[in-house]
Amino acid sequence: MDPEEIRWLAETTGLDVREVQEGFEKGDLRRKVVVDELLEAGLEGQELLELVIRLTGLSRAEAIRLIAAERATGEHEPEAPPTIA
């Protein structure tokens, strides 16, 4: 988010600018965790996109960008299903 928008939001809500910035940073981190967990669970395609949109509140374009960014890290391997011993 633009620093001017953060300043405006802080003034409008009576919060400290740092609090508003931290809130947005936490939100970004939470959205990344959602995508990370869905990718780790092996979700793909339209199902993945729809869940990211519903769970994060992002627009379709934003969700696509976030999924692409998380995939680009190369850290996401679907978890193997549990085995019965």
Phi and psi restraints in degrees (range 20) as a CNS / XPLOR table:
assign (resid 1 and name C) (resid 2 and name N)
       (resid 2 and name CA) (resid 2 and name C) 1.0 -63.9 20.0 2
assign (resid 2 and name N) (resid 2 and name CA)
       (resid 2 and name C) (resid 3 and name N) 1.0 137.4 20.0 2
assign (resid 2 and name C) (resid 3 and name N)
       (resid 3 and name CA) (resid 3 and name C) 1.0 -56.3 20.0 2
assign (resid 3 and name N) (resid 3 and name CA)
       (resid 3 and name C) (resid 4 and name N) 1.0 -34.6 20.0 2
assign (resid 3 and name C) (resid 4 and name N)
       (resid 4 and name CA) (resid 4 and name C) 1.0 -65.1 20.0 2
assign (resid 4 and name N) (resid 4 and name CA)
       (resid 4 and name C) (resid 5 and name N) 1.0 -40.4 20.0 2
assign (resid 4 and name C) (resid 5 and name N)
       (resid 5 and name CA) (resid 5 and name C) 1.0 -65.5 20.0 2
assign (resid 5 and name N) (resid 5 and name CA)
       (resid 5 and name C) (resid 6 and name N) 1.0 -39.2 20.0 2
assign (resid 5 and name C) (resid 6 and name N)
       (resid 6 and name CA) (resid 6 and name C) 1.0 -64.5 20.0 2
assign (resid 6 and name N) (resid 6 and name CA)
       (resid 6 and name C) (resid 7 and name N) 1.0 -43.9 20.0 2
assign (resid 6 and name C) (resid 7 and name N)
       (resid 7 and name CA) (resid 7 and name C) 1.0 -61.4 20.0 2
assign (resid 7 and name N) (resid 7 and name CA)
       (resid 7 and name C) (resid 8 and name N) 1.0 -45.0 20.0 2
assign (resid 7 and name C) (resid 8 and name N)
       (resid 8 and name CA) (resid 8 and name C) 1.0 -60.9 20.0 2
assign (resid 8 and name N) (resid 8 and name CA)
       (resid 8 and name C) (resid 9 and name N) 1.0 -44.8 20.0 2
assign (resid 8 and name C) (resid 9 and name N)
       (resid 9 and name CA) (resid 9 and name C) 1.0 -62.8 20.0 2
assign (resid 9 and name N) (resid 9 and name CA)
       (resid 9 and name C) (resid 10 and name N) 1.0 -40.9 20.0 2
assign (resid 9 and name C) (resid 10 and name N)
       (resid 10 and name CA) (resid 10 and name C) 1.0 -62.4 20.0 2
assign (resid 10 and name N) (resid 10 and name CA)
       (resid 10 and name C) (resid 11 and name N) 1.0 -45.5 20.0 2
assign (resid 10 and name C) (resid 11 and name N)
       (resid 11 and name CA) (resid 11 and name C) 1.0 -63.4 20.0 2
assign (resid 11 and name N) (resid 11 and name CA)
       (resid 11 and name C) (resid 12 and name N) 1.0 -41.9 20.0 2
assign (resid 11 and name C) (resid 12 and name N)
       (resid 12 and name CA) (resid 12 and name C) 1.0 -67.5 20.0 2
assign (resid 12 and name N) (resid 12 and name CA)
       (resid 12 and name C) (resid 13 and name N) 1.0 -36.5 20.0 2
assign (resid 12 and name C) (resid 13 and name N)
       (resid 13 and name CA) (resid 13 and name C) 1.0 -95.2 20.0 2
assign (resid 13 and name N) (resid 13 and name CA)
       (resid 13 and name C) (resid 14 and name N) 1.0 -9.9 20.0 2
assign (resid 13 and name C) (resid 14 and name N)
       (resid 14 and name CA) (resid 14 and name C) 1.0 78.2 20.0 2
assign (resid 14 and name N) (resid 14 and name CA)
       (resid 14 and name C) (resid 15 and name N) 1.0 15.1 20.0 2
assign (resid 14 and name C) (resid 15 and name N)
       (resid 15 and name CA) (resid 15 and name C) 1.0 -94.0 20.0 2
assign (resid 15 and name N) (resid 15 and name CA)
       (resid 15 and name C) (resid 16 and name N) 1.0 161.7 20.0 2
assign (resid 15 and name C) (resid 16 and name N)
       (resid 16 and name CA) (resid 16 and name C) 1.0 -72.4 20.0 2
assign (resid 16 and name N) (resid 16 and name CA)
       (resid 16 and name C) (resid 17 and name N) 1.0 143.7 20.0 2
assign (resid 16 and name C) (resid 17 and name N)
       (resid 17 and name CA) (resid 17 and name C) 1.0 -56.4 20.0 2
assign (resid 17 and name N) (resid 17 and name CA)
       (resid 17 and name C) (resid 18 and name N) 1.0 -40.6 20.0 2
assign (resid 17 and name C) (resid 18 and name N)
       (resid 18 and name CA) (resid 18 and name C) 1.0 -62.1 20.0 2
assign (resid 18 and name N) (resid 18 and name CA)
       (resid 18 and name C) (resid 19 and name N) 1.0 -40.1 20.0 2
assign (resid 18 and name C) (resid 19 and name N)
       (resid 19 and name CA) (resid 19 and name C) 1.0 -61.7 20.0 2
assign (resid 19 and name N) (resid 19 and name CA)
       (resid 19 and name C) (resid 20 and name N) 1.0 -43.6 20.0 2
assign (resid 19 and name C) (resid 20 and name N)
       (resid 20 and name CA) (resid 20 and name C) 1.0 -64.3 20.0 2
assign (resid 20 and name N) (resid 20 and name CA)
       (resid 20 and name C) (resid 21 and name N) 1.0 -46.0 20.0 2
assign (resid 20 and name C) (resid 21 and name N)
       (resid 21 and name CA) (resid 21 and name C) 1.0 -59.9 20.0 2
assign (resid 21 and name N) (resid 21 and name CA)
       (resid 21 and name C) (resid 22 and name N) 1.0 -45.7 20.0 2
assign (resid 21 and name C) (resid 22 and name N)
       (resid 22 and name CA) (resid 22 and name C) 1.0 -62.2 20.0 2
assign (resid 22 and name N) (resid 22 and name CA)
       (resid 22 and name C) (resid 23 and name N) 1.0 -36.5 20.0 2
assign (resid 22 and name C) (resid 23 and name N)
       (resid 23 and name CA) (resid 23 and name C) 1.0 -62.7 20.0 2
assign (resid 23 and name N) (resid 23 and name CA)
       (resid 23 and name C) (resid 24 and name N) 1.0 -42.7 20.0 2
assign (resid 23 and name C) (resid 24 and name N)
       (resid 24 and name CA) (resid 24 and name C) 1.0 -67.0 20.0 2
assign (resid 24 and name N) (resid 24 and name CA)
       (resid 24 and name C) (resid 25 and name N) 1.0 -38.9 20.0 2
assign (resid 24 and name C) (resid 25 and name N)
       (resid 25 and name CA) (resid 25 and name C) 1.0 -64.2 20.0 2
assign (resid 25 and name N) (resid 25 and name CA)
       (resid 25 and name C) (resid 26 and name N) 1.0 -40.8 20.0 2
assign (resid 25 and name C) (resid 26 and name N)
       (resid 26 and name CA) (resid 26 and name C) 1.0 -63.6 20.0 2
assign (resid 26 and name N) (resid 26 and name CA)
       (resid 26 and name C) (resid 27 and name N) 1.0 -40.9 20.0 2
assign (resid 26 and name C) (resid 27 and name N)
       (resid 27 and name CA) (resid 27 and name C) 1.0 -61.6 20.0 2
assign (resid 27 and name N) (resid 27 and name CA)
       (resid 27 and name C) (resid 28 and name N) 1.0 -43.3 20.0 2
assign (resid 27 and name C) (resid 28 and name N)
       (resid 28 and name CA) (resid 28 and name C) 1.0 -60.7 20.0 2
assign (resid 28 and name N) (resid 28 and name CA)
       (resid 28 and name C) (resid 29 and name N) 1.0 -45.1 20.0 2
assign (resid 28 and name C) (resid 29 and name N)
       (resid 29 and name CA) (resid 29 and name C) 1.0 -62.7 20.0 2
assign (resid 29 and name N) (resid 29 and name CA)
       (resid 29 and name C) (resid 30 and name N) 1.0 -43.0 20.0 2
assign (resid 29 and name C) (resid 30 and name N)
       (resid 30 and name CA) (resid 30 and name C) 1.0 -62.4 20.0 2
assign (resid 30 and name N) (resid 30 and name CA)
       (resid 30 and name C) (resid 31 and name N) 1.0 -41.5 20.0 2
assign (resid 30 and name C) (resid 31 and name N)
       (resid 31 and name CA) (resid 31 and name C) 1.0 -64.0 20.0 2
assign (resid 31 and name N) (resid 31 and name CA)
       (resid 31 and name C) (resid 32 and name N) 1.0 -40.5 20.0 2
assign (resid 31 and name C) (resid 32 and name N)
       (resid 32 and name CA) (resid 32 and name C) 1.0 -62.6 20.0 2
assign (resid 32 and name N) (resid 32 and name CA)
       (resid 32 and name C) (resid 33 and name N) 1.0 -39.5 20.0 2
assign (resid 32 and name C) (resid 33 and name N)
       (resid 33 and name CA) (resid 33 and name C) 1.0 -63.9 20.0 2
assign (resid 33 and name N) (resid 33 and name CA)
       (resid 33 and name C) (resid 34 and name N) 1.0 -41.2 20.0 2
assign (resid 33 and name C) (resid 34 and name N)
       (resid 34 and name CA) (resid 34 and name C) 1.0 -59.0 20.0 2
assign (resid 34 and name N) (resid 34 and name CA)
       (resid 34 and name C) (resid 35 and name N) 1.0 -49.1 20.0 2
assign (resid 34 and name C) (resid 35 and name N)
       (resid 35 and name CA) (resid 35 and name C) 1.0 -63.8 20.0 2
assign (resid 35 and name N) (resid 35 and name CA)
       (resid 35 and name C) (resid 36 and name N) 1.0 -43.8 20.0 2
assign (resid 35 and name C) (resid 36 and name N)
       (resid 36 and name CA) (resid 36 and name C) 1.0 -56.2 20.0 2
assign (resid 36 and name N) (resid 36 and name CA)
       (resid 36 and name C) (resid 37 and name N) 1.0 -48.1 20.0 2
assign (resid 36 and name C) (resid 37 and name N)
       (resid 37 and name CA) (resid 37 and name C) 1.0 -64.8 20.0 2
assign (resid 37 and name N) (resid 37 and name CA)
       (resid 37 and name C) (resid 38 and name N) 1.0 -39.7 20.0 2
assign (resid 37 and name C) (resid 38 and name N)
       (resid 38 and name CA) (resid 38 and name C) 1.0 -66.8 20.0 2
assign (resid 38 and name N) (resid 38 and name CA)
       (resid 38 and name C) (resid 39 and name N) 1.0 -40.0 20.0 2
assign (resid 38 and name C) (resid 39 and name N)
       (resid 39 and name CA) (resid 39 and name C) 1.0 -66.2 20.0 2
assign (resid 39 and name N) (resid 39 and name CA)
       (resid 39 and name C) (resid 40 and name N) 1.0 -42.7 20.0 2
assign (resid 39 and name C) (resid 40 and name N)
       (resid 40 and name CA) (resid 40 and name C) 1.0 -61.9 20.0 2
assign (resid 40 and name N) (resid 40 and name CA)
       (resid 40 and name C) (resid 41 and name N) 1.0 -31.6 20.0 2
assign (resid 40 and name C) (resid 41 and name N)
       (resid 41 and name CA) (resid 41 and name C) 1.0 -76.9 20.0 2
assign (resid 41 and name N) (resid 41 and name CA)
       (resid 41 and name C) (resid 42 and name N) 1.0 -5.5 20.0 2
assign (resid 41 and name C) (resid 42 and name N)
       (resid 42 and name CA) (resid 42 and name C) 1.0 89.3 20.0 2
assign (resid 42 and name N) (resid 42 and name CA)
       (resid 42 and name C) (resid 43 and name N) 1.0 10.0 20.0 2
assign (resid 42 and name C) (resid 43 and name N)
       (resid 43 and name CA) (resid 43 and name C) 1.0 -71.7 20.0 2
assign (resid 43 and name N) (resid 43 and name CA)
       (resid 43 and name C) (resid 44 and name N) 1.0 145.6 20.0 2
assign (resid 43 and name C) (resid 44 and name N)
       (resid 44 and name CA) (resid 44 and name C) 1.0 -146.4 20.0 2
assign (resid 44 and name N) (resid 44 and name CA)
       (resid 44 and name C) (resid 45 and name N) 1.0 172.2 20.0 2
assign (resid 44 and name C) (resid 45 and name N)
       (resid 45 and name CA) (resid 45 and name C) 1.0 58.4 20.0 2
assign (resid 45 and name N) (resid 45 and name CA)
       (resid 45 and name C) (resid 46 and name N) 1.0 -144.6 20.0 2
assign (resid 45 and name C) (resid 46 and name N)
       (resid 46 and name CA) (resid 46 and name C) 1.0 -61.4 20.0 2
assign (resid 46 and name N) (resid 46 and name CA)
       (resid 46 and name C) (resid 47 and name N) 1.0 -37.3 20.0 2
assign (resid 46 and name C) (resid 47 and name N)
       (resid 47 and name CA) (resid 47 and name C) 1.0 -61.5 20.0 2
assign (resid 47 and name N) (resid 47 and name CA)
       (resid 47 and name C) (resid 48 and name N) 1.0 -45.2 20.0 2
assign (resid 47 and name C) (resid 48 and name N)
       (resid 48 and name CA) (resid 48 and name C) 1.0 -60.7 20.0 2
assign (resid 48 and name N) (resid 48 and name CA)
       (resid 48 and name C) (resid 49 and name N) 1.0 -49.4 20.0 2
assign (resid 48 and name C) (resid 49 and name N)
       (resid 49 and name CA) (resid 49 and name C) 1.0 -59.2 20.0 2
assign (resid 49 and name N) (resid 49 and name CA)
       (resid 49 and name C) (resid 50 and name N) 1.0 -46.8 20.0 2
assign (resid 49 and name C) (resid 50 and name N)
       (resid 50 and name CA) (resid 50 and name C) 1.0 -63.2 20.0 2
assign (resid 50 and name N) (resid 50 and name CA)
       (resid 50 and name C) (resid 51 and name N) 1.0 -41.2 20.0 2
assign (resid 50 and name C) (resid 51 and name N)
       (resid 51 and name CA) (resid 51 and name C) 1.0 -66.7 20.0 2
assign (resid 51 and name N) (resid 51 and name CA)
       (resid 51 and name C) (resid 52 and name N) 1.0 -40.5 20.0 2
assign (resid 51 and name C) (resid 52 and name N)
       (resid 52 and name CA) (resid 52 and name C) 1.0 -61.7 20.0 2
assign (resid 52 and name N) (resid 52 and name CA)
       (resid 52 and name C) (resid 53 and name N) 1.0 -44.1 20.0 2
assign (resid 52 and name C) (resid 53 and name N)
       (resid 53 and name CA) (resid 53 and name C) 1.0 -61.4 20.0 2
assign (resid 53 and name N) (resid 53 and name CA)
       (resid 53 and name C) (resid 54 and name N) 1.0 -48.5 20.0 2
assign (resid 53 and name C) (resid 54 and name N)
       (resid 54 and name CA) (resid 54 and name C) 1.0 -66.9 20.0 2
assign (resid 54 and name N) (resid 54 and name CA)
       (resid 54 and name C) (resid 55 and name N) 1.0 -40.9 20.0 2
assign (resid 54 and name C) (resid 55 and name N)
       (resid 55 and name CA) (resid 55 and name C) 1.0 -81.5 20.0 2
assign (resid 55 and name N) (resid 55 and name CA)
       (resid 55 and name C) (resid 56 and name N) 1.0 -23.5 20.0 2
assign (resid 55 and name C) (resid 56 and name N)
       (resid 56 and name CA) (resid 56 and name C) 1.0 -107.5 20.0 2
assign (resid 56 and name N) (resid 56 and name CA)
       (resid 56 and name C) (resid 57 and name N) 1.0 -21.0 20.0 2
assign (resid 56 and name C) (resid 57 and name N)
       (resid 57 and name CA) (resid 57 and name C) 1.0 79.7 20.0 2
assign (resid 57 and name N) (resid 57 and name CA)
       (resid 57 and name C) (resid 58 and name N) 1.0 8.2 20.0 2
assign (resid 57 and name C) (resid 58 and name N)
       (resid 58 and name CA) (resid 58 and name C) 1.0 -74.9 20.0 2
assign (resid 58 and name N) (resid 58 and name CA)
       (resid 58 and name C) (resid 59 and name N) 1.0 156.9 20.0 2
assign (resid 58 and name C) (resid 59 and name N)
       (resid 59 and name CA) (resid 59 and name C) 1.0 -72.4 20.0 2
assign (resid 59 and name N) (resid 59 and name CA)
       (resid 59 and name C) (resid 60 and name N) 1.0 168.7 20.0 2
assign (resid 59 and name C) (resid 60 and name N)
       (resid 60 and name CA) (resid 60 and name C) 1.0 -58.0 20.0 2
assign (resid 60 and name N) (resid 60 and name CA)
       (resid 60 and name C) (resid 61 and name N) 1.0 -47.3 20.0 2
assign (resid 60 and name C) (resid 61 and name N)
       (resid 61 and name CA) (resid 61 and name C) 1.0 -63.3 20.0 2
assign (resid 61 and name N) (resid 61 and name CA)
       (resid 61 and name C) (resid 62 and name N) 1.0 -42.7 20.0 2
assign (resid 61 and name C) (resid 62 and name N)
       (resid 62 and name CA) (resid 62 and name C) 1.0 -64.8 20.0 2
assign (resid 62 and name N) (resid 62 and name CA)
       (resid 62 and name C) (resid 63 and name N) 1.0 -40.0 20.0 2
assign (resid 62 and name C) (resid 63 and name N)
       (resid 63 and name CA) (resid 63 and name C) 1.0 -64.5 20.0 2
assign (resid 63 and name N) (resid 63 and name CA)
       (resid 63 and name C) (resid 64 and name N) 1.0 -41.9 20.0 2
assign (resid 63 and name C) (resid 64 and name N)
       (resid 64 and name CA) (resid 64 and name C) 1.0 -61.9 20.0 2
assign (resid 64 and name N) (resid 64 and name CA)
       (resid 64 and name C) (resid 65 and name N) 1.0 -44.0 20.0 2
assign (resid 64 and name C) (resid 65 and name N)
       (resid 65 and name CA) (resid 65 and name C) 1.0 -63.0 20.0 2
assign (resid 65 and name N) (resid 65 and name CA)
       (resid 65 and name C) (resid 66 and name N) 1.0 -42.2 20.0 2
assign (resid 65 and name C) (resid 66 and name N)
       (resid 66 and name CA) (resid 66 and name C) 1.0 -66.4 20.0 2
assign (resid 66 and name N) (resid 66 and name CA)
       (resid 66 and name C) (resid 67 and name N) 1.0 -42.8 20.0 2
assign (resid 66 and name C) (resid 67 and name N)
       (resid 67 and name CA) (resid 67 and name C) 1.0 -61.1 20.0 2
assign (resid 67 and name N) (resid 67 and name CA)
       (resid 67 and name C) (resid 68 and name N) 1.0 -45.5 20.0 2
assign (resid 67 and name C) (resid 68 and name N)
       (resid 68 and name CA) (resid 68 and name C) 1.0 -61.9 20.0 2
assign (resid 68 and name N) (resid 68 and name CA)
       (resid 68 and name C) (resid 69 and name N) 1.0 -41.6 20.0 2
assign (resid 68 and name C) (resid 69 and name N)
       (resid 69 and name CA) (resid 69 and name C) 1.0 -64.8 20.0 2
assign (resid 69 and name N) (resid 69 and name CA)
       (resid 69 and name C) (resid 70 and name N) 1.0 -41.8 20.0 2
assign (resid 69 and name C) (resid 70 and name N)
       (resid 70 and name CA) (resid 70 and name C) 1.0 -68.2 20.0 2
assign (resid 70 and name N) (resid 70 and name CA)
       (resid 70 and name C) (resid 71 and name N) 1.0 -39.7 20.0 2
assign (resid 70 and name C) (resid 71 and name N)
       (resid 71 and name CA) (resid 71 and name C) 1.0 -64.3 20.0 2
assign (resid 71 and name N) (resid 71 and name CA)
       (resid 71 and name C) (resid 72 and name N) 1.0 -35.6 20.0 2
assign (resid 71 and name C) (resid 72 and name N)
       (resid 72 and name CA) (resid 72 and name C) 1.0 -64.6 20.0 2
assign (resid 72 and name N) (resid 72 and name CA)
       (resid 72 and name C) (resid 73 and name N) 1.0 -19.4 20.0 2
assign (resid 72 and name C) (resid 73 and name N)
       (resid 73 and name CA) (resid 73 and name C) 1.0 -69.7 20.0 2
assign (resid 73 and name N) (resid 73 and name CA)
       (resid 73 and name C) (resid 74 and name N) 1.0 -21.6 20.0 2
assign (resid 73 and name C) (resid 74 and name N)
       (resid 74 and name CA) (resid 74 and name C) 1.0 72.1 20.0 2
assign (resid 74 and name N) (resid 74 and name CA)
       (resid 74 and name C) (resid 75 and name N) 1.0 13.4 20.0 2
assign (resid 74 and name C) (resid 75 and name N)
       (resid 75 and name CA) (resid 75 and name C) 1.0 -97.4 20.0 2
assign (resid 75 and name N) (resid 75 and name CA)
       (resid 75 and name C) (resid 76 and name N) 1.0 7.6 20.0 2
assign (resid 75 and name C) (resid 76 and name N)
       (resid 76 and name CA) (resid 76 and name C) 1.0 -114.0 20.0 2
assign (resid 76 and name N) (resid 76 and name CA)
       (resid 76 and name C) (resid 77 and name N) 1.0 103.5 20.0 2
assign (resid 76 and name C) (resid 77 and name N)
       (resid 77 and name CA) (resid 77 and name C) 1.0 -112.6 20.0 2
assign (resid 77 and name N) (resid 77 and name CA)
       (resid 77 and name C) (resid 78 and name N) 1.0 129.2 20.0 2
assign (resid 77 and name C) (resid 78 and name N)
       (resid 78 and name CA) (resid 78 and name C) 1.0 -57.5 20.0 2
assign (resid 78 and name N) (resid 78 and name CA)
       (resid 78 and name C) (resid 79 and name N) 1.0 140.0 20.0 2
assign (resid 78 and name C) (resid 79 and name N)
       (resid 79 and name CA) (resid 79 and name C) 1.0 -70.2 20.0 2
assign (resid 79 and name N) (resid 79 and name CA)
       (resid 79 and name C) (resid 80 and name N) 1.0 141.6 20.0 2
assign (resid 79 and name C) (resid 80 and name N)
       (resid 80 and name CA) (resid 80 and name C) 1.0 -70.7 20.0 2
assign (resid 80 and name N) (resid 80 and name CA)
       (resid 80 and name C) (resid 81 and name N) 1.0 143.3 20.0 2
assign (resid 80 and name C) (resid 81 and name N)
       (resid 81 and name CA) (resid 81 and name C) 1.0 -64.1 20.0 2
assign (resid 81 and name N) (resid 81 and name CA)
       (resid 81 and name C) (resid 82 and name N) 1.0 149.7 20.0 2
assign (resid 81 and name C) (resid 82 and name N)
       (resid 82 and name CA) (resid 82 and name C) 1.0 -61.2 20.0 2
assign (resid 82 and name N) (resid 82 and name CA)
       (resid 82 and name C) (resid 83 and name N) 1.0 146.1 20.0 2
assign (resid 82 and name C) (resid 83 and name N)
       (resid 83 and name CA) (resid 83 and name C) 1.0 -106.3 20.0 2
assign (resid 83 and name N) (resid 83 and name CA)
       (resid 83 and name C) (resid 84 and name N) 1.0 150.8 20.0 2
assign (resid 83 and name C) (resid 84 and name N)
       (resid 84 and name CA) (resid 84 and name C) 1.0 -94.1 20.0 2
assign (resid 84 and name N) (resid 84 and name CA)
       (resid 84 and name C) (resid 85 and name N) 1.0 122.1 20.0 2
